[in-house]
Amino acid sequence: MPVWRYQIGAIVIEKKIFMVHRQNTTLISYDLLEGDERVRVKLHPHVQFRPHEIFVDKALEDYTFKATPRGFEICTAAAHPQLRLLVHGHDWSFSGGHGKIDKVFFRTEQQRGYEAFGELCSFGWFEAEVSRNEPMTLIASTEPWEAITDTPQESYAEEFSRRQRLALKAGVDDDTSIKAELVLAADQFVIEPVDPNKEKDAVGAHTIIAGYHWFTDWGRDTMISLEGLTLLTGRQTEARGILDVFSEHIRDGLISNFFPEGEQEGVYHTADATLWFFHALQRYLAITGDREFMRQLLPKLSDVVAQHLHGTRFGIGVDPNDGLLRQGQEGYQLTWMDAKVDDWVVTPRRGKAVEINALWYNALCLLEGWLREEGDAAQADDIAAHAQKARDFFNRRYWYAEGGYLYDVIDCDNESGKNDPACRPNQILAISLDYPVLVSERWGGLLDVVRRSLLTPYGLRSLAPNHPNYQARYFGDLRARDAAYHQGTVWAWLIGPFIDAWLKVYPDDHAGARGFLNAFADHLGEACIGTVSEIFDAEPPFTPRGCISQAWSVAEVLRCAIKTGALKRPSRRS
């Protein structure tokens, strides 16, 4: 819970901001900690109504401000929700007065290359007397008045109780551990979608928001995050619901890449999200033993593989000559390295990408096993043959002997048609998955290269520093940032596959594996407090960038903290 303390002479005022769970309601409280018996606090709210993707220099709306028996309402002629304001506090009052602040400077917008000056509108100020144990609280909400019933004290108490329940469900027995913080961080991504045409009716099962502030629910991110966010936090029911929802949206053998905001139908331009679905399902089954659900999904999974063998959308299909999966269509970014600016796909990677084929082999092996469990030996044998062919050709064709690691893409769909020797983190999946496609005698050498060239305290670089396209900083306007997004920028989620690979090469070195997580314990106290950022600069001081809180970052750090036993925070942190 964010807390600030202000000292004015002998007076110390504490401010805290709190959002009510499952409501669009924010409480801002001011409490007297030291000083005079009573002080009078004056709050002067300023507003601007705009969608989160709109620039801050958008012209102010024509606002309507009115008093009601419960509080105050601000609305516009546009289709924005009404903002309701009310105050809890001793001897509170409101003084009206319309005004605005011109040219408010938004520093982060300037750093990101956007318009950085905007206007804010005000309709007056609230005052109340604040004493010890008698705070002033401003409540701002877009909920209907009948939903805003709890006092601030009741809301705070319910939230602390809810957090305790989450911790207990996740098996947290030490509230000073990073597991405790990460379990709470995980909770913010697991949501229940709401139908915008209905007041509070849920659409259905849970889903996972990929990151804040800009992402919706992405298939790839969801499947990578599922284990850490739900299965390891005691939320198996939500996990099944998420898998079920995505399985209902399979089209032509593909799960959706993402669901656009406010839309029920997904967008399908992804080559790997569907293969990650197999991985997520396996992790669900390993924890729950839910064979009934596996049987329910098995026909769909068999069809997914059949669609990939025969070819589906966006050039995704198996090459019958070598059994490897190819992907690529002009103008589309189909792998997780998916930055695109206008018509420029920064890292197109069209051809046979290394992690796509590691995932493909893993999915085939998983499907073979599930089919055998259900007694379908004939189909299992057929799938096993495809898996063996893919593995044989993978090990023949992907090894880049000169560098001692794996090509990033072979049979590139570009003018050269050659193999791409860029040293990227994608190759680590050839070791880290449940069924590693790379022969074991090459694991150690590949891991050494990744450790030397890509490993940082906050995850793996997306490109080795010796590459001519390497970018050390993720900074500047949209084009500059997207040019660096997968060209060196560090991704926190990749620490998970790296640690998995490390423990396969060095199965007894849990202490060494824990060491790779040390920096994240301190990171929980910087940037967005209590959570893990999306990305970091590729060089010291490894500045956090991108989304301030990212689902797969939190999920993979939490998963590996549990796996390695790295659960204690440094003692110097308060």
C-alpha positions in Angstrom: 0.0 0.0 0.0 1.7 3.3 -1.1 2.4 5.6 1.8 4.0 9.0 1.9 5.0 11.1 4.9 5.3 14.9 4.9 7.0 16.9 7.6 6.0 20.5 8.0 7.8 21.9 11.0 6.8 19.7 13.9 3.9 18.2 12.1 4.1 14.9 10.3 1.2 13.9 7.9 0.9 10.5 6.4 -0.8 10.0 3.1 -1.8 6.6 1.7 -3.6 5.6 -1.5 -5.7 2.5 -1.7 -8.0 1.0 -4.3 -11.0 -1.1 -3.3 -10.8 -4.7 -4.7 -13.2 -5.3 -7.7 -14.3 -1.6 -7.7 -13.2 1.4 -9.6 -12.8 3.2 -6.3 -9.8 5.0 -4.9 -9.3 6.2 -1.3 -6.8 8.9 -0.5 -6.3 9.3 3.3 -4.4 11.8 5.4 -3.6 11.1 9.0 -1.7 13.1 11.7 1.2 11.2 13.1 3.1 13.9 15.0 2.5 17.5 16.0 -0.5 19.7 17.0 -3.6 18.1 18.4 -5.5 19.0 15.2 -4.6 20.3 11.8 -6.8 21.4 8.9 -6.1 19.7 5.6 -7.2 21.3 2.3 -7.5 19.1 -0.8 -7.9 20.7 -4.2 -8.6 17.9 -6.8 -7.9 18.5 -10.5 -9.2 16.2 -13.2 -9.0 15.4 -16.9 -11.2 12.7 -18.5 -9.5 10.8 -21.3 -8.9 7.2 -22.4 -5.5 6.0 -21.2 -4.0 5.8 -24.7 -4.9 9.4 -25.6 -2.2 12.1 -25.4 -2.2 14.4 -22.3 -2.6 17.5 -24.5 -6.2 16.5 -25.3 -8.5 19.5 -24.9 -10.5 19.6 -21.7 -14.0 18.4 -21.9 -17.1 20.5 -21.0 -17.6 19.2 -17.5 -20.7 19.3 -15.4 -20.3 19.4 -11.6 -23.1 18.9 -9.2 -23.8 18.2 -5.6 -26.0 15.3 -4.6 -27.2 14.0 -1.2 -24.3 11.5 -1.1 -21.5 13.7 -2.5 -20.4 15.3 -5.7 -20.5 14.2 -9.4 -18.4 15.2 -12.3 -19.5 14.2 -15.8 -19.1 15.1 -19.5 -21.2 14.9 -22.6 -18.8 12.2 -23.9 -19.2 8.5 -23.1 -17.1 8.7 -19.9 -18.2 7.2 -16.6 -19.2 9.7 -14.0 -16.7 10.5 -11.3 -18.1 10.6 -7.8 -16.4 12.3 -4.9 -17.1 12.2 -1.2 -15.2 13.0 1.9 -14.9 11.3 5.3 -13.5 13.5 8.0 -14.2 15.7 11.0 -16.0 19.0 10.3 -15.4 18.7 6.6 -16.5 21.3 4.1 -16.5 22.0 0.4 -15.8 25.4 -1.3 -16.7 25.7 -4.9 -14.7 27.6 -7.6 -14.1 26.7 -11.2 -10.6 26.9 -12.6 -7.9 25.1 -14.4 -4.1 24.7 -14.4 -2.6 25.3 -17.8 0.5 23.5 -19.2 0.9 20.9 -16.5 4.2 19.1 -17.3 4.2 15.2 -17.5 7.8 14.2 -17.3 7.5 10.6 -18.3 5.4 11.5 -21.4 8.3 13.8 -22.5 10.8 11.0 -22.0 8.7 8.7 -24.1 8.5 11.2 -27.0 4.9 12.2 -26.6 3.2 15.5 -26.0 4.1 16.4 -22.5 1.9 19.5 -21.5 -1.8 19.3 -20.7 -4.5 21.0 -18.8 -6.3 20.0 -15.6 -9.7 21.3 -14.4 -10.9 22.0 -10.8 -14.2 22.7 -9.2 -13.2 23.7 -5.7 -11.6 22.2 -2.6 -12.4 20.1 0.4 -11.3 20.8 3.9 -11.4 18.7 7.1 -9.8 18.6 10.6 -7.3 15.8 11.0 -6.1 14.5 14.4 -4.5 11.3 15.5 -6.7 8.3 14.7 -9.2 10.6 12.9 -8.0 10.9 9.3 -9.5 12.7 6.3 -10.3 10.5 3.4 -11.2 11.6 -0.1 -13.1 8.8 -2.0 -13.1 9.0 -5.8 -15.2 6.4 -7.7 -16.9 5.6 -10.9 -19.2 3.1 -9.2 -22.9 3.9 -8.5 -23.6 5.5 -5.2 -25.2 2.4 -3.8 -21.9 0.5 -4.2 -20.0 3.0 -2.2 -21.1 2.0 1.2 -18.1 1.0 3.3 -16.3 3.4 5.5 -12.6 3.9 4.8 -11.8 1.9 7.9 -14.0 -1.0 6.7 -12.5 -0.9 3.3 -8.9 -1.0 4.7 -9.8 -3.9 7.1 -11.4 -5.9 4.3 -8.3 -5.4 2.1 -5.9 -6.6 4.8 -8.1 -9.6 5.4 -8.2 -10.3 1.6 -4.4 -10.1 1.4 -4.1 -12.5 4.4 -6.4 -15.0 2.6 -4.3 -14.8 -0.5 -1.1 -15.5 1.4 -2.6 -18.4 3.3 -3.9 -19.9 0.0 -0.4 -19.6 -1.5 1.2 -21.3 1.6 3.0 -18.2 2.7 4.1 -18.6 6.3 6.5 -15.7 6.5 5.3 -12.2 5.6 8.8 -10.9 5.3 9.7 -13.1 2.4 9.8 -12.1 -1.3 7.2 -14.8 -1.8 4.7 -12.8 0.3 5.3 -9.7 -1.8 5.2 -11.6 -5.1 2.0 -13.4 -4.3 0.3 -10.0 -3.7 1.9 -8.7 -6.9 0.5 -11.8 -8.8 -3.0 -11.1 -7.7 -3.3 -7.8 -9.7 -3.0 -9.7 -13.0 -5.7 -12.3 -12.4 -9.0 -10.6 -13.2 -12.6 -11.3 -14.0 -13.7 -9.5 -17.2 -16.8 -7.4 -16.9 -19.3 -6.9 -19.7 -19.3 -3.1 -20.4 -23.0 -3.3 -21.3 -23.9 -4.6 -17.9 -23.3 -2.9 -14.5 -21.4 -5.6 -12.7 -22.2 -9.0 -14.4 -19.1 -11.0 -15.1 -18.6 -12.3 -18.6 -17.2 -15.6 -17.4 -14.0 -17.2 -16.2 -10.8 -15.3 -15.1 -8.2 -14.1 -17.5 -4.7 -12.6 -17.0 -3.7 -9.1 -17.8 -0.2 -9.1 -19.4 1.0 -5.8 -17.9 0.2 -2.4 -16.6 -0.6 0.2 -18.0 -1.0 -0.8 -21.6 -1.7 -4.5 -22.1 -4.9 -6.6 -22.2 -4.9 -10.4 -22.0 -2.3 -11.9 -24.3 -2.2 -15.6 -25.1 1.5 -16.0 -25.0 2.0 -14.0 -21.8 -0.9 -15.9 -20.1 0.5 -19.3 -20.8 4.0 -18.4 -19.7 2.6 -16.8 -16.5 -0.1 -19.3 -15.6 2.1 -21.5 -13.4 3.6 -18.7 -11.3 0.4 -16.5 -11.0 -2.1 -19.2 -10.3 -0.9 -22.7 -9.8 1.8 -21.8 -7.3 -0.5 -19.4 -5.4 -3.3 -21.9 -4.7 -5.5 -20.7 -7.5 -6.0 -23.9 -9.5 -9.7 -23.2 -10.2 -8.8 -19.9 -11.9 -6.1 -21.7 -13.8 -8.5 -24.2 -15.3 -11.0 -21.4 -16.1 -8.3 -19.5 -18.0 -7.2 -22.5 -20.0 -10.8 -23.3 -20.7 -11.6 -19.8 -22.0 -8.5 -19.8 -24.4 -9.4 -23.3 -25.6 -12.8 -22.0 -26.6 -11.2 -19.4 -28.8 -9.0 -21.7 -30.8 -9.3 -20.9 -34.5 -7.5 -22.9 -37.3 -5.3 -24.5 -34.7 -4.3 -21.3 -33.0 -5.1 -19.6 -29.7 -5.4 -15.9 -29.8 -2.4 -13.6 -29.6 -4.4 -11.1 -27.6 -7.9 -9.8 -27.0 -8.3 -6.1 -28.0 -9.6 -3.9 -25.2 -13.4 -4.1 -25.1 -13.6 -7.0 -27.6 -14.6 -10.6 -27.2 -12.9 -11.9 -30.3 -9.2 -12.3 -30.3 -6.4 -11.6 -32.8 -4.4 -14.6 -33.9 -1.1 -13.5 -35.4 1.2 -15.6 -33.2 3.2 -18.7 -33.8 4.1 -19.6 -30.3 1.2 -18.8 -28.0 -0.6 -22.1 -29.0 2.6 -24.1 -28.3 2.9 -22.4 -24.9 -0.7 -23.6 -24.2 0.6 -27.2 -24.2 3.3 -26.2 -21.7 0.8 -24.4 -19.4 -1.6 -27.4 -19.5 1.1 -29.8 -18.5 2.0 -27.6 -15.5 -1.7 -27.5 -14.6 -2.0 -31.3 -14.9 1.2 -31.9 -12.9 -0.3 -30.0 -9.9 -3.9 -30.9 -10.1 -4.0 -34.4 -11.8 -7.1 -33.2 -13.5 -7.4 -36.0 -16.1 -11.0 -35.2 -16.9 -10.0 -31.7 -18.1 -7.2 -33.2 -20.1 -9.6 -35.6 -21.8 -11.9 -32.7 -22.6 -9.1 -30.8 -24.3 -7.5 -33.8 -26.1 -9.5 -33.6 -29.3 -8.7 -29.9 -29.6 -5.0 -30.5 -29.0 -4.9 -33.2 -31.6 -6.5 -30.9 -34.1 -4.0 -28.1 -33.2 -1.2 -30.4 -34.1 -2.9 -31.6 -37.3 -3.5 -28.0 -38.4 0.2 -27.2 -37.8 1.3 -30.3 -39.8 -0.8 -29.3 -42.7 -0.3 -25.6 -42.5 -2.5 -22.8 -41.0 -2.6 -19.0 -41.0 0.3 -16.6 -41.4 2.6 -19.2 -43.0 2.7 -21.3 -39.9 3.2 -25.0 -40.8 5.6 -27.9 -40.7 8.2 -28.3 -43.5 7.7 -32.0 -44.6 11.4 -32.2 -45.6 12.7 -31.8 -42.0 9.7 -31.8 -39.7 10.5 -28.3 -38.4 7.9 -25.6 -37.9 8.2 -22.5 -40.1 6.3 -19.3 -39.7 6.2 -15.9 -41.3 4.1 -13.5 -43.4 5.1 -10.1 -44.7 4.1 -7.4 -42.3 3.4 -9.6 -39.3 5.4 -10.2 -36.2 4.6 -13.7 -35.1 7.1 -14.5 -32.3 7.4 -13.0 -28.9 10.0 -10.6 -30.4 7.0 -8.7 -31.8 7.9 -5.0 -32.0 6.3 -3.2 -34.9 6.3 0.5 -35.8 3.8 1.3 -38.6 4.8 -1.1 -41.4 8.2 -1.8 -39.9 8.6 -5.2 -38.2 11.8 -4.7 -36.2 12.7 -8.3 -35.8 10.6 -10.3 -38.3 12.4 -13.6 -37.7 10.5 -15.2 -40.6 11.6 -18.8 -41.2 12.2 -21.5 -38.6 12.8 -19.7 -35.3 14.7 -21.7 -32.7 12.3 -21.3 -29.8 9.3 -22.1 -32.0 10.8 -25.5 -32.8 11.8 -26.1 -29.2 8.2 -25.4 -28.2 6.9 -27.5 -31.2 9.0 -30.6 -30.1 7.9 -30.1 -26.5 4.2 -29.9 -27.5 4.5 -33.1 -29.6 6.0 -35.0 -26.8 3.4 -33.8 -24.4 0.6 -34.8 -26.8 2.1 -38.2 -27.3 2.2 -38.8 -23.6 -1.5 -37.7 -23.1 -2.6 -39.9 -26.0 -0.8 -42.9 -24.5 -2.4 -42.3 -21.1 -5.8 -42.5 -22.9 -4.9 -45.7 -24.7 -4.6 -44.3 -28.2 -1.3 -46.0 -29.1 -1.7 -45.6 -32.9 -2.1 -41.8 -32.8 0.6 -41.5 -30.1 3.0 -43.5 -32.3 2.3 -41.1 -35.2 2.9 -38.0 -33.1 6.1 -39.6 -31.7 7.4 -40.1 -35.2 6.9 -36.4 -36.0 8.6 -35.5 -32.8 11.6 -37.7 -33.5 12.0 -36.3 -37.0 11.9 -32.7 -35.7 14.5 -33.5 -33.0 16.8 -35.2 -35.4 16.8 -32.3 -37.9 16.9 -29.7 -35.1 20.2 -31.1 -33.9 21.6 -31.4 -37.4 20.6 -27.9 -38.6 20.6 -25.5 -35.6 24.0 -25.9 -34.2 26.2 -22.9 -35.0 29.7 -24.4 -34.6 31.6 -21.2 -35.0 29.9 -19.6 -32.0 29.2 -22.7 -30.0 25.5 -22.0 -29.7 22.2 -22.2 -31.8 21.2 -20.2 -34.8 18.3 -18.0 -33.9 16.5 -18.6 -37.2 17.3 -21.0 -40.0 16.0 -20.9 -43.6 15.3 -17.2 -43.2 12.6 -15.8 -45.3 14.5 -12.9 -46.6 16.8 -11.9 -49.5 19.7 -14.0 -48.2 17.7 -17.1 -47.2 20.6 -18.0 -44.9 20.6 -18.9 -41.2 20.7 -16.1 -38.6 23.6 -16.5 -36.2 22.5 -13.7 -33.8 23.1 -14.7 -30.3 19.7 -14.4 -28.6 18.0 -15.8 -25.5 15.4 -17.8 -27.5 17.8 -20.7 -27.7 17.6 -21.4 -24.0 14.2 -23.0 -24.5 16.0 -25.8 -26.3 17.2 -26.9 -22.8 14.7 -25.4 -20.4 11.4 -27.0 -21.4 10.0 -30.3 -20.1 11.2 -32.1 -23.2 14.5 -30.5 -24.3 15.0 -30.7 -28.1 18.8 -30.1 -27.9 21.0 -33.1 -27.3 22.4 -33.0 -23.7 26.0 -33.0 -24.6 25.6 -29.5 -26.0 23.8 -28.0 -23.0 26.8 -26.9 -21.0 28.5 -25.1 -23.9 25.3 -23.3 -24.9 24.6 -22.3 -21.3 28.1 -20.9 -20.9 27.6 -18.7 -24.0 24.2 -17.4 -22.8 25.7 -16.7 -19.3 28.7 -14.7 -20.7 26.8 -12.8 -23.4 23.2 -12.4 -22.3 22.8 -12.8 -18.5 22.4 -9.7 -16.3 21.1 -9.3 -12.7 17.6 -8.8 -14.1 17.2 -11.4 -16.7 18.6 -12.0 -20.2 19.5 -9.5 -22.9 17.5 -10.0 -26.0 20.7 -9.7 -28.2 24.4 -10.1 -27.5 26.4 -6.8 -27.1 28.8 -7.8 -30.0 26.0 -7.7 -32.6 25.8 -4.5 -34.8 22.1 -4.0 -34.0 22.6 -4.1 -30.2 21.0 -1.3 -28.3 22.1 -0.6 -24.7 19.2 1.6 -23.7 15.4 1.5 -24.1 14.7 5.2 -24.3 13.3 7.9 -26.5 10.2 8.1 -28.7 8.1 5.2 -29.8 10.3 4.3 -32.8 13.5 4.5 -30.8 12.1 2.4 -28.1 10.7 -0.3 -30.3 14.0 -0.4 -32.2 15.6 -1.4 -28.9 12.8 -3.6 -27.5 14.3 -6.9 -28.6 17.8 -5.7 -29.7 19.6 -5.9 -26.3 16.9 -4.8 -23.8 16.8 -7.1 -20.8 13.6 -9.1 -20.2 12.9 -10.2 -16.7 10.8 -13.2 -17.6 13.7 -14.9 -19.3 15.4 -15.5 -15.9 12.9 -18.4 -15.5 14.0 -20.4 -18.5 17.6 -19.6 -17.7 17.3 -21.0 -14.2 15.5 -24.1 -15.5 18.3 -24.7 -17.9 20.9 -24.1 -15.2 19.4 -26.7 -12.9 19.3 -29.2 -15.8 23.0 -28.7 -16.4 23.8 -28.3 -12.7 21.0 -30.2 -10.9 22.6 -29.9 -7.4 23.4 -26.2 -7.6 20.3 -24.6 -6.1 22.5 -22.1 -4.3 23.9 -20.9 -7.6 20.4 -20.7 -9.1 19.2 -18.7 -6.1 22.0 -16.2 -6.7 20.5 -15.3 -10.1 17.5 -13.8 -8.3 19.3 -11.6 -5.8 18.7 -8.4 -7.6 15.0 -8.9 -7.8 14.6 -8.7 -4.0 15.9 -5.2 -4.1 14.0 -4.4 -7.2 10.7 -4.9 -5.3 11.6 -1.7 -3.4 12.2 0.4 -6.5 10.3 1.5 -9.7 6.8 0.2 -9.1 7.0 -0.8 -5.4 6.2 -4.4 -4.7 6.3 -5.8 -8.2 8.6 -6.5 -11.2 9.1 -4.3 -14.3 8.7 -5.6 -17.8 12.2 -4.8 -19.1 15.5 -3.2 -18.1 18.3 -1.4 -19.9 21.0 -3.8 -21.2 23.9 -2.1 -19.3 24.4 -0.8 -15.8 22.6 0.6 -13.9 20.0 -1.6 -15.7 17.3 1.0 -15.4 13.7 -0.5 -15.2 11.7 0.4 -18.3 8.5 -0.5 -20.1 5.4 -1.6 -18.2 5.8 -0.8 -14.5 4.4 -4.2 -13.6 4.5 -7.2 -15.9 2.7 -10.6 -15.4 5.4 -12.9 -16.8 8.1 -11.0 -14.9 6.3 -11.5 -11.6 5.3 -15.1 -12.5 8.7 -16.3 -13.4 10.6 -14.6 -10.5 8.0 -16.1 -8.1 8.2 -19.5 -9.7 12.0 -19.6 -9.6 12.1 -18.2 -6.0 9.9 -21.2 -5.0 11.9 -23.6 -7.1 15.3 -22.6 -5.7 14.2 -21.6 -2.2 15.2 -17.9 -2.7 12.4 -16.6 -0.5 14.2 -14.3 2.0 14.5 -10.6 1.5 17.8 -8.9 2.4 17.7 -8.1 6.1 18.6 -4.4 5.5 15.3 -3.8 3.9 12.6 -2.4 6.2 
